[in-house]
Amino acid sequence: MEVQENISLRELNSFGIDVKAKFYTKAENVATIEQALQNKIHSDIFILSGGSNMLLTKDLDAHVVHICNKGIEVVAETNTHTTIEVAAGENWHDLVLWTLDHNLGGIENLALIPGCVGSAPIQNIGAYGVEIKDSFIQCQALDIKTLEKITLSNENCEFAYRSSIFKSTAKGKYVIYNIQLQLTKPPHPIKIAYGDIEKTLISQRTPEKKNEEYTISEIAKTVIYIRKNKLPDPKLLGNSGSFFKNPVIEKVLFEKFIKEWPEAPFYKVENNRFKIPAGWLIEKAGLKGFKQGAVGVHEKQALVLVNYGGAKGHEVLSLAKKVMTEVLKKFSISLEPEVNIIP
């Protein structure tokens, strides 16, 4: 196991924030992860995955363990489903492409989401009506303090909207080193009603194919097309995708809100509550395209905060607080960051 000192993490976080790790270990297998956790070079351990859903605000006085293990394996099959086990260090979008190559369905709506597999259940990543919890069976993890290996089922993970046990009661307790997903074999159930998927699918089909069943590859390509047109490439413009969660509000507040803003888009969710697109709220608050020094609200998608170059983490955080304040002032609706802010 190699431990490096004072390593810049600028290339390892999608915001491109230039902070340093006091100590850094690249862990390419489970044994190295265990060794790094046992190493007493620093009392604080910081687990780094794809770096795509985090905002670093200062240098990390810690031992940063970068999860980079690889591997995708079929572990079970039935007539209708295939179960795969995937190493935490695999790139999420590469996994989606692998499932398409093997004609396995269930995560095609989650194409082009940045980050690695191990962080996907932490965030309960989701897009276009699908969340990872829909196909998730279990994950295997290491207890950071005791090094005990445990298995956490779907139920154990306590999935919620962009959240899980790993962001609440078990925050900082475990390192996920692989996950299992149950994927569908043909004929695949598909979800195209959310967002612009169906409209885009229809517009891109030739007349002779208009009555054919949609394929999971078509859906993934459509999602990729939509995301590329809405969201900036982190390699070109530092960002962490959707910075805020779409707020879910109670019926009383919703009725007051929709009376004043009848044109507002919304989605009814469980327990008679309503989800309002955060991007719409931010745009209507007049902040789409707003710039503040080296940071700003993206000009095409108001849900995305961007680093135009050389920004510090605290500058991004300051902009996020401004957005939250302005939305609350205008709509009486509170926004909550989806991104993990590392203070």
N, C-alpha and C positions, 0 to 999 in steps of 0.2 A: 504494500500500500504506500503510495507516494503522497506526502503532504507538502503543499506549496504555501508560501507565505505572501501576504499583501498582494493578492491577485485581483485585478480589475474584473468586475462582473458586467461591464457595459455590454459585451456581446452575448451575455447569458440571461438578459432580461429584455423583453420586447419593447419596453419603453426606452431602452437605450440609456438608462441612467448610469452614470459613471461613478459607482461606489466600489470600495475595495473590501475583500474578505480578509480578515486577519489570518485565517488558515483555510485551505481549500483542498478537498479530496474528490477526485473523479471516481465514482464507484460504478464499475462496469459489471459487477456480479453481486449476488447476495452475500457471499463471503466477505467481499470488500466493504459492503455496507456494515456488516457486523463488526469488522475490524475498526472501521471509522467510529462507530458508536462506542466501542470499548476504549478507544484511544483517549487518554486523559490530557491531551495537549491543551484543551480549553474546556471549561465547565459548561459552556453553552454550545448546543448543537443546532445548526440551522439547516433544514432539509430544502434543497433546491431541486426543482424538477425542470419543466420547460421554460420557466420564467415568464410565462405569458399572461398570468393573471395576478400580478403583484406590482406594487409600487414601492420601490426602495427609497427611503428618504435620507439615509445616512450610511456611512461605512458600517460594516457588520463586524463587531467585536465578538467573533464566534468562530467555531469550526464549521465551515460550510461543506456539507456532504451532497455532492451532485449526483443524482440518481440517473445512471446511463445504461442500465442493463437492457438486453435485447432478447427477443424471441416471441414467436407466435406458434401455438401448437393446438391442434384439434384434440380434445380430451374425451368427447362423448358425441354420439349421434343417435337420432331417431329418424323415423320416416319424415318428420316435419321440421326438425330442428338440428342444429349443430352447435355444440358448446366448444368455445375456444378459450385457451388460457394465454394471456398476453403479459409480457414483462412491462414493468412500470416505466422503463426508460424509452419505450417505443414512441415514436411520433404519432399523435392521434390521427392526423389526416392520412398518414401513410397506412395506418390500420384500416381506415375507411376504404382506401383504395384496394387494400388486400381483400377485404370482404367482398367488394364488387368483382374483383378478379375471380373469386371463388363462388360467385352468385349466391351470397349469403346476405340476407336482409335484416334490417332493424336499426342501423345507424347511418343510413345514407343521408338522412336529413341533417346529420351532424358533420357533414363534409366541410373541410377548410377551417374548422375551429382550431386555433393555434394551441400549442402546448403538447404535453406528453400524457400517456395513458394513466400513469399513476395519480396525476392530479385531477383526472376527469371525475371520479366519484367524490372527491373532496368537495368540488364545486357543484356536483350534480349537473354537469354541463347540459345545455339544452338549446334547441333552435327549431323553429318551424313545427311546433307541436310535438316534438320528441325530446325526451330526456334520457340520459344514460341509465337511470333507474329502470326504464322500461325493458331493458335487455340484460341488466346486471344480475348475476347470480351471487357472486361472493368475491372477496379479495383476501389476499394473504398479506399479513403485515408483521413488522417487528415492533415490540414495545421498546421505545427508545431507552428507557431506564433499565429494564430487566433483561432485554434481548430475547424475551419469550416470543416465539412465533405463534400467531393466532390467526384464526379464520373468522372473518366477519361476513355474515349473510346480508342479503338485501335488506331484510328487516332490521338487522343489527345496526346498519348504517344510518337508519333514521333519516332517509332522504326527504328533503323539502325543496321548495323553490330556491334554486341556486345555493343549496346548503345541504349539510349532512352532519353526522355526529363528529366528523373530523374538523368542522368549523365551530362546534359548540362544546359539548361536555368532554370530548376527547381531543380537543385542539392541542397540537404539540405533543401528543402522547405516542403516536404510531408513525412508522414509515411503511407505506404500502410498497410491496415489491412485485406483486402481480395481481391481475384481476381475471375473472371469468365472465364471459358474456354468452348468453344463449341467443343464437341468430336463426332466422327462418330460412327454410328451403322453399323453392318455388312450389305453388304459387304464393307470392309474397303479399301480405297485407300492406297497403301503402297509405301514407298520410300526406295529402297535398292541399288540404283546405286552409291551412294557416299561412298568413302573409301573402306574398305574391307568387307562390309556387305554381298553383294551378293556372293562373292568368299567363304566366311566363311560359309554362309548358304548352299551352294552347297556341300562343303566338309563335312559338318556334317549330311547331309541327307542320309538315307539308300536308296538303289536302288528302293525299292518298293514305296517310297514316292517322288521320284525325280520329278514327273509331277504334284504333288498336289500344290494348291495355298499356298503361305506362309501366316502364321497367324501373328497377331500382337504380340502374346506371343513369337513366334519363333524369330521375329525380336528383341524384347527386350532382350531375352536370348543371342542372338548373340552379341548385343551391349555390354551387361554386360561382356560376355566372352572376347571380344576385349579390352574393357577398363581395365579389371582386368589384362590382359596380358601386357598392355602398361603402365598403370599408377599405381604409388605406392599408397597404402592405407594410407590416412592421419593419421589414428590411429597408424600406425606403423612407418611412416616416414613423418614428417611434410611437407606439400606442399599445394598449392592452385590450383591444376590442371594446366591447360594451363596458363602459366604466361603471354604470349604474344599473341596478335592478329595475325592472318595470314594477312600479308600486301597485300593490293590491289593497284596495280600500273597501271599507264597509258600505252597506247599502245606503245608510243615511247620508254619508258624505258623497257617495256616488250620485244620488238623486239631486243633491244640491249642485254638484259639479256639472252634470250633464244638462241641467236646466240652463245654466249659464253658458255652457259650451256644447251645444247640441251636435256640432259637427265632429266632435272628438271621437277617435277610434277607441274601442274598448273590447274586452273579452270577459265573458262571465265565467267565473271559476267556482270552486266548491264553496259550500256554506253561504251561498247567496252573496258572494263578494265579487269585486270587479277589478280586472287588471287594466291599467292605463299605460300605453307606451311612453316610457320615459323620454325617448327621443322627441316625441310630439310635444310634450310639456316643455322641454328645454328650448325647442325651436320657437314655440309660441311665447316663451319668456324673452325672446329676442336675442338668444345667445348662440344660435347656429352660425358658425364662422367667426365667432368672437375670438380675438387674440389678446393675450396678456403676457407681454414679454416674449419669451421663447416657447410658450405653451399656448394652446388654444383649443376651441371646440371645433371639430372637423366640419368643413364646409358642406360636405355631402351627407353626413350622418351625425346628428347632434348628440347621439349617445356616446360618441367616441371623443376622448380627450387625447391630444397629440403633442409630441415633443418635436418642435421644428428644428431642434439642434442645440445641444449643449445645455439643455434645461436641467435643473436640479429637482430632486424628488419633492422637496418642500414647495417648489413653484407649481408643480402639478397638483399637489394637495391643496394649495391656496385657491387654485382655479376651481377645483372640485367643490370646495366649501362655498365659493361664490355662486356656482350653479345651483347648489342645494338651497342656498338662501333665497335666490331669486325665484325659484320654482315654488318654494313654500310661501313666499310673499304673494305671488300672483294667484296660486291655486289652492292654498292651504293643504297641499299634499307634500309629504316628506319623501325625499329620495334617499336611498341607501346605496352605498357603494357595493358593486359586485366584486370589484378588485380587492384583493387582500393588501391592506396598507401596512407596511412594515415600518413602525415608528423608530 
